[in-house]
Amino acid sequence: PFRPGLHDSTSLPAHIYYRGSRWSGDLNQQPPTPSFNSSDTVIDAISVGTSDREDYVLGQVNSWAAHKSIRYFFGTSEQDNAQPHCVQRLTVNDTAEIASYCSGKAWKRANPKIRYIRNPFSHGELLKKHDKGPQWMCSHKSFAHAIGKLGRFYRRELAEGNFELPDFLFIQEDDTYYHMPNLDYFLQDVDPKLPLAEAGCLVRWPVSEILFSYPFGGFGFILSRGAIERLIRPVHCGANATMNEGHGDDDDFTISVCSQLEENLVGESFAWQDGMSVSDLMDAHAAYFPYHRHSKWRQPGFCMHGDWTLGYYVNYYGIGTPHSYFKNDKVRIEQQLGYMYDQSEGNCNNVGQAHCEQDAHVCRQIHPTSMTFLVRKVLKVHPDDFPTREGIKKIR
């Protein structure tokens, strides 16, 4: 396995976009302070894409991410992963073998909760028919690596001073489009100090079979400042619990993390090192099971889609607040913007430009040219919300 500690993704390149200035660098360097922020709400956004679809990230930068509430926009790709050459090292047959393994054929003794999640991972025979199989497979880890990298960036900036976490963090794929004025209005009633997680479209599994939900990746995911603080907080377990600075060994969040590590439902404990944060663990967990070494896997492997990973860690590691309706501490993602169960509700129906209406909060499968078209419609109604849309450039 890829041993945790060998991978420090802050050394890998990442693009930071912001309004008002140009800057060239990576996450090891001090970013400039945005020249202004004229919104009461401060939002950072991190977009997970691929290097061959850079135009999609640029489409986001020059459309919804030009909104006055956006402070930093982070663009990531497979180059930010622990194994940046994953696609080149996998064959189509490799992806089919991984899919068969992850569907339970090689892990029949898995915890029933996880076996239920793993079964629909993918179909090996279907992957054999698609030459994009390796790219699809490797992309599953991108969310985990991006969040790990961003968490270390936030901790470093906080330690150096003169930096605050955003009110909200938007996490999305590269073809996600947000209707920012609608979301800005929606978030006015949300207290960012509380640890809250909101899915653009929450996928709910049958509660009678498993308590598991996850944010459909293409519809985005929102974490409040309180949730970000939990996500990036270093945690000490067992004899080291007294080292949990400022929180003590009786902190509910710390207890939640340490008890979940003991369950080790998806093999994440193999990658754990005391003092990690949950964002570090996500990153290390994905790195611990390289896809190109799948024939050597003797533990559960890494068998989750990217949005499943977000759902698992936010729900099971206490990042969000327990859902008021389900009344269970393993259901911590809100569904006010939309959910998918036996049918799609709310924003879950907003797929493609034709279905991305002016009352939408978020849409998926939006082409860059469509993002431009959509934001121009918004500008006619909210011209003051995008003060620097013209002239936003990609940081190289």
N, C-alpha and C positions, 0 to 999 in steps of 0.2 A: 504493500500500500504506500501511497504518497504520504510521507510522515508530516504531521502538522509541525510547524516551526520552520520547515524548509521553504515554505511558500509565504512570501511577504508581498502581497499584491499591490501595496502602495508604491513599489518600485516599477510597476508596469505603466505604460502610457495610458492616459485618459484625457479626454477633452473637457474643458470647462468653458461654458459659454456664459456671458453675462452682458448686461446692458451698459453702454456708455464708454467702454474702453476696449483696447485689445491687449491680450496677454498671451504669452507663449510659455508653456511649462507643463508639468505633470503634478500629480497629487503629493509629491515630495516637497513641492515649493509653496511658498506663501502666495495665495491668490490675492488679487487686488480687491479692495472693498468696492462694491458697486457704487457708482457715483450718486445714486439716489434710490429711494424706495418710497413712492408716493401713495402706497396702499397701507391701510392699517394692518393687513394680513401679510405675513412674510412666508413665502413658500419656496422651498427647494424642490427640484425635480431630478430624478435619475431615470434615464431611458436605456433600455437594454435592447441592443440591435445586433447587426452583423456588419462586418467590414465591407461586404459587397452591396450594402444598402445604406450607404452613408447619406444618400439624398433624402432618406426618410427622416433621419435625425435632423438634418438641416431644415427639412420641411417643418418639423416641430419648432425648431429654434425661431424660425421666421414667421410663425403663425401664433399658436396659443402661448408659447413660451416667451413671447414678447410682451405679455401682459404685465402691468405695473406691479403685481404682487409677487412675480417670480424674481427671486434673488439670484440663485445659482441654478444652472441647468447642467447636469453631468451626463455626457454621452459615453456609453460603454459598448464594447463588442467582445467577441471571443478573445481578442488580444489582451483583455483584462482578466482572463481566466488563469487558473493555476497551470493548466496545460493548454497554452495558446495555439498549439499545433494539433489539437485533438482531431480536427476534421481530416487533416492530411494523414493521420496515423490510423484512421479507421477505414475499413472496407464496408461495402453494403452487407456482406455476409456477417461481419462483426456486429453490425447493428441488429441484424436478425437474431443472432445468438444472444445478445444482451436482452433483447425484448423477450425471448423465450425464458431466459433466466429470471427476469423480473416479473414475469407472469406467474411465477411460483413453481415451475417445473424443477428448479434446482434448489428451492427453499421451501419445501412443503411444511417444515416445522415452524414457520414464522408465526409471530403473534397474530391471532385472528384479526385484530384491528388492521394490522398492516397488510395481511394477506388480502383483505378486502380491497384496500387501496391499490395494491400492486397488480391485481388481476387485469384491469383494463389498461395497463401501461402502454402496450402496443402489441401489434401482431407481427411476428417475425416474417411470415410469408408476404405480408403486405409491404414491409420495408424492403424486401428483396427486389421489388418492382420499381423502386424509386431511387434514382441516383443521388438525391438530396438527403438520403437517410443519415449519413454521417453528420451533416450539418444540423439536421433536426435533432439528432441524439445529443450532440455536444452542446447545443443551445440550452438544454435543460439545466445545466449548471450555472449559466450566466447570471441568473438572479442572485443565487447564493454568493457568488464571487463578487458581484457588484455591491451587494449590501455589506459584505465583509470589508471591502475596500473603503466604502464610504464611512463605515463606522470608525475605522482607524483615522481617517481624515478628520472627522468631527472631534474625536478625542484629542488629537494632536492640537487642533486649533483652539479647543477649550483650554487645554493645558497652557498654551502660550498666551492666553488672555486676549481681551478685546474682541471676543467672538461669542455669539450666541447661537443656539440652535434655532432653526426656523419654527414658526408656529405649526407648519405642516410639511410633510415630505410626500411628494407624489412619486409613485413607482409605476412604471408602465413599459410597454413594448414600443417599438419604433413606429408602429402604425396606429398608435392611439391618438385620438384628438379630443381635447377638453374644450368645452364651451366655458371659458374662464369667467365671464360675468355671472353666469348661472351658478357655477361652483363657488365663486367668491361670495355670492349671496347666501348660498346653502351653508357655508362655513361660518357665517356670522353668528349662528346660533350654537356653535360648537366651542367649548372651552378647551383651548389647546393644552392647558396644564394637565388635563385628565388624560390617562393612557387609553386612547381610543384608536380603533382600526375600522376603516370604512372601505368596503369594496365597491367599485363601480358596478360590478355585477357579481353577486355572491352565488357560487355553485354549492348547493346543499345536497348532501347525501341523505338517504333515508335514516332518520334518527333511530328507528327501531333496529337498524343493523349496525350503524356506527355513528358516533358523534364526530363528524368531520365536515368541514366546509372550507372553501378556499376562494380567493378572488380570481375570477377569470382574467388571465393575464392581459389580454387585449383591451380590457375595459378599465385598467388602472386600479391602483390601490393607494389609499391615503392613510398615513400615520400621523397622529398628533405629536406635539413636542413631548408630552408625557410618555407616549409609547416609544419615541425615539430614545429618550433617556433610559428606559428599560432595555431597549435593544442593544445599546452600546455600553451599558454599565458592566465593568468587570465583576465577576462573581467568584466567590471562594466557597468551597463546600467542605463538609466534614470538619476535621481538626482546624482547618484554616478559615472557618466561617467568621471568626471574630475579626478577620481582616477586611470584611465588607465595609469599606469606608463610609461613614455617615449614615449607615443603615442598620448595622447590628446584625447579629445572627438570628434574630427572630423576625426579620423582614419577610412578609408574605411572598414577595417576588423571588427572593433568594431561595426560600423553601421550595417554591414551585419549580425553579430551575434545577435544584439539586435532586429533588425527588424524581423529576422527569429523566434526568441523566441515569438514575438507577434503573428505570424501566428500559431505556435503550431500545425504543421501539423500531427505529430505522437504522440502527448501527452507528448513531452519532457519537455515542460515548467512546468508541474506539479512537476518535479524533480529539477528544476533550483533553485540555490541559488546564489545571486549576488557574484561575485568574483570567480566563477568557471571558468575553462577553457573548451574548447569544449571536450577535452579528459575526463575531470571530468564529463561533462554532459552526454556523452555517457555511462559512467559507472553508473551514478546515474539513468539515464533513464531506463536502463536494470534492475537495482535493484528495481525500483519503482513499477514494475508490476510483482510480483512473480508468476510463473506459477502454483504453488500449491494453490494459492488463486484466480485462474481465475474466479471462480464463484462469487467473490466479485467485479470484474472489472466493473466500471461504466464509464470509459473513454476508449480511443482507445485500451488500453492494449499494450503489446509488440508483434507486429505482423510482424516482419521483420527477414529474414534470416541474418546471420552474415555479409555476403558480401553486402547485401542491406543496412545494417547499415553503413558500411564504405562509400558506395556510397552516401547515403543520407547526412551524415554529411560533407563529403568533398565537395560535390556539392553545397548544400544549405547553408552551414555555411562558405563559402568562404575560405576553407583551400587551395585549389589549385588556379591556374590562369585560368580565363575563356578560354574555348577552342576556338582557332582561327578560326576553320571551322564553328562551329555552331553559334558563335557570340551571346552567351547568358550567363548571369552570373550564371546560374544554371547548366551549363555543364562545369565542371572543371577537368575532368580526361582525360588524353591523351590516344590515342589508337595506338601508333606507333608500339607496339609489337604484336598487334593482336586485332581483335574485332569480335563480334558475333552479327549478325543482321538477315538477311534472310539466311545467311550461315556463316560458320566459316572461318576466315581468319588468316593467320600468325600463331602465337604460340597457338591459340585456337585449333589447330588440334593435338597438341602434348599430346595425352592421352595414357598412358602406355609405357612400355619400348620399345616396337616395333616401336613406333612412336616418340621416343625421339632421334632424329638424332643429329649429331655433329654441325649442323648449328642452332640448337634450342637455345633459350634464357631461356625458362622455360617449364617444363612438369608437368603434374599432374597424380595422381593415380600411383605413383612409389613406389614399395615395397622396404623396406630397403636393401634387397640383390641386387635389381636392382640398387639402388643408388651407392652401392659399385662397381658394374660392370661398371656403367656409368662413375664414377669418375676415375676409372683405365684407361679407354680409354682416358680421358682428360689428365691424368698424362703423358701419352706417348708423347703428343704433348706439354704440358706445365708443365714440371716437377718442375720448379722453382716457380710455383704459389701456391704450397701446401707444404711449407717447414716443417710443423709440423703435417702432417696428421697422421703419426704413433704416437701412444701414447696419443692421445686426450682421455681424460677420462670424465666420467660423474661426475659432482659435486654433492655430496650427502650432 
